[in-house]
Every structure is written in structure tokens, then in C-alpha cells.
Amino acid sequence: MNNPTTGMQAAAPVPFAGAVLLMVFSVTFFTVSHGAVRGVGSAIHPFEIAFFTSLFSFFIYLPWLVRSGFKPLRTTKLRWHIVRAFFNAGAVATWYMALTVTPLADATALGLTGPLFVTLGGILFIGEPAQLRRWTGLGVGLLGALVIVRPGFEAFSIGFLYVFVSVIMSSGSRIFAKLLTRWDSPGTIGALVALLQIPITLIMAAPYWQWPDLTQWGLLAAIGLLVGGAHFTMAAAYSRADVGALEPLNFMRLIIAALIGFFIFSEVPDLWTWIGGAVIITATSYIARREAVKSPGLKTPPNDPL
């Protein structure tokens, strides 16, 4: 049976275990792509990696768009989609900058603050209620970030600044995605951001351009396809289970990142990274669960650039 909103084939109901498995795939795909970015980032500029990620990620949507006669790309809110694409491209580019100068586990742990910034943006910019539980979750999550950064105890890292800029821009992208769901389908929102950020990231990459060699072509293609696959499996997971039930699985990002960092880049995350990451996940899970109880059908926009 086709979904009239997206034009895609509707999924049959599956047990909760199926949603968990899809989320595990999504988290794994995202984190492995980050490890690949860190590996190729020593030779290819992060802005160029962002361009190839956008390009190859769009290939995930292409078969569906061809079958649909490219009708899903039609929208009455093109300007909003363009603004969102700038936010999303900036988020990806600064995130890749962070991955080239920051231990993988540290960047991943700080990146988990994303849902907290989305919650704050919803309160400040689109009039969502500023309830005590939201402020409590935000405060606890900020504490977790401070545990990782430890201002005054650790030397300032430009990589941490890149992470926070990326998280803020990613939150802006998600807020626009949430607004756009009032008019466009998730498929349209995802395909348009993938398409529109291709020229944006190409302009960003142009001053640093160098042609990849054969191995780098393979890694860049793998990064784009992994990111596209991660978005697809995350959207599929959220279509089958509440956000609050799946949010704690994001802690797997930190575990996988730590394993990749240790075995491939000889990085050993300290205890504070684990403690801060656990605090952040606790805060985001609390907010997500409370929102799921209040709005049982609520889904998070599936286009997380990180």
C-alpha cells in the first residue's frame, strides 16, 4: 500500500525489536562515516568531503525520485528549503572540521547535545511551551557538556568550538524541517535538502579543491552512502516507535566512536568523556520520553546531518 503523503511504499507494522534494529543500523552507519571522515580528512579538506557527502547522499533519493517523475521536489516553500539547506550544509562542514582536529569520542559525545539545542530553539523561535521539565533537561544536558569540555581545567580546543557551531546549525536545520512538515512530506524535505546543499558545499569547497585519488574516491563514496543510509534507517525507525524509546540508543555512537578511535587512530577517551556523554544521553532521553507521553504520535524530523 502506498503512502499518499510521501509516495513511498508504506511499511507493514513490525515489532519494536525491528525499530531498535533499524536504529542500531542508523547509529552504526553515522559513526562509521565519522571515522571515515577523520581518516580521509588529513588529505581532503573537510569542505570538499561535505560536498561529496551531499552528492553521494542524494543518490539514495534518486531511484525514488525517478520512479515518481521528480514530483516530490515540487514545493510552495522553496525559500524555506533553501534556508534550511544553508543551515544543514554549515552543520555538516563544521562537523567535519571538528572531526579532523578532535578525538572521535570527544566530538561524538558533544554532538549528542543536538536534541537539547533543538528543544531550546523550539522554545525560543517557534513558540513551544517552556515547561519546567524541558528546562530541567536542558540544564542537565549542559552540565554533561561542561563535564566533557571542563572549562578552566583543560586547554581550549578549537575542535570543541566547531562541534558547538555544528550542533547549533544542525538544530536550526531541524527546526526548519519541523516547520516544513506542515506543508511538505518527509520525503520531499529530505530530498530537497540533499539536493540544495550540493551547490552550497561545492562553492565552499572550491578554494580548497583537489582531485581525490582512487582510494579517496572510494572513501568519499562510502561516507555519502553511509550518511544517506543512516538517514533512511533512522526515519524508518522513528516511523515504527516513539522517539523517547529509541533516544537512549544514541549512546551507542559514543561506544562505537571510542572503538574506532582506539583501534584505528590510537585515541583513548578519558573518564570525563564517558561521564559527560552519559549525562547528556540521560537529559535528552528524559525530554524525549516526556514529549512522547504528552504527544504519543510525535516524530522527530529524520534529517539529522550528524
Secondary structure as GFF3:
##gff-version 3
##sequence-region A 1 306
A	DSSP	alpha_helix	16	40	.	.	.	ID=ss1
A	DSSP	alpha_helix	46	67	.	.	.	ID=ss2
A	DSSP	three_ten_helix	71	73	.	.	.	ID=ss3
A	DSSP	alpha_helix	78	101	.	.	.	ID=ss4
A	DSSP	alpha_helix	104	111	.	.	.	ID=ss5
A	DSSP	alpha_helix	114	125	.	.	.	ID=ss6
A	DSSP	alpha_helix	132	149	.	.	.	ID=ss7
A	DSSP	alpha_helix	158	180	.	.	.	ID=ss8
A	DSSP	alpha_helix	186	205	.	.	.	ID=ss9
A	DSSP	three_ten_helix	206	208	.	.	.	ID=ss10
A	DSSP	alpha_helix	214	238	.	.	.	ID=ss11
A	DSSP	alpha_helix	243	246	.	.	.	ID=ss12
A	DSSP	three_ten_helix	247	250	.	.	.	ID=ss13
A	DSSP	alpha_helix	251	265	.	.	.	ID=ss14
A	DSSP	alpha_helix	271	294	.	.	.	ID=ss15
###
